[in-house]
Amino acid sequence: MSALIGYARPHWRVLLLSLVLTLLASVSGLVQPKFAQSILDRLDDGASVVAPVALLAASLVAGALLTGLNACLQQGTSERVVRQVRRGLVHRLIRLPVAELDRRAPGDLIARVTSDSTLLKSAATEGLIMTVNGVLTFAGALFMMATLDARLLGVTLPVLTLVGVVITVILPGRVASNSDPAPLPRRRV
C-alpha cells in the first residue's frame, strides 16, 4: 500500500480533484430518489411536476458530466503512473547482472514491465479514490434510505450485515490462495 501511495503522491492534486468530482457525482446519484419521491408525491396530489422533473433531469445530467470528466482525469493520471512505474522497472532491469537475466525467462521479465505495471494503473489511482468514495457513498445511501423509508433501512441493514460477514469469511481464503511471483532481486553494490 505504501508503494501505491508513493506512486500516487506526485499526482495528489489531480487525485484530490478526482475525489471531489467522484463525491459530487455520488451525491448527484443519491439525491435522485428524493426527486423521484417528490414527483410521485406531486402526482398523487395533482400538483405540477415540472420543477421536480427538471431537478431530476439536472441531477442526471450533472452526474453524467461529473463522471465523464472524472474518468478523463483518472485515465490520464493512471497512464502517468504506469509510465513512472515502467521507467523504474526498466532502469532496474538494465542494472541487473547478466547471470540474473539468464536465470529468468524473457517473457517473465517483459510481462512484469508491461502487464504487472498495468495492474497498478487502477490500483494506484482509481482504487484509492473508489475506496474513499465507496465508504462515503455507502454512508450517504444509508442516510438517504433512513430519510426516505426507515422500514427499508431496517430490512436492508441485516442483509448488508450478513453479506459483509460472508465476504469477510470467504475473501481471506481466496486472497491467500493467490501466490505472488517472486520479486526481482535487488542490485548489489
Buried (B, 14 or more C-beta within 10 A) or exposed (E): EEEBEEBBEEBEEBBEBBBEBBBBBBBBBBBBBBBBBBBEEBEEEEEEBEEBBEBBEEBBEBBEBBBEBBBEBBEBBBEBBBEBBBEEBEEBBEEBEEEEEEEBEEEEBEEBBEEEBBEBBBBBBBBBBBEEBEEBBEEBBBEBBBEEBEEEBEEBEEEBEEEEEEEEEEEEEEEEEEEEEEEBEEEEE
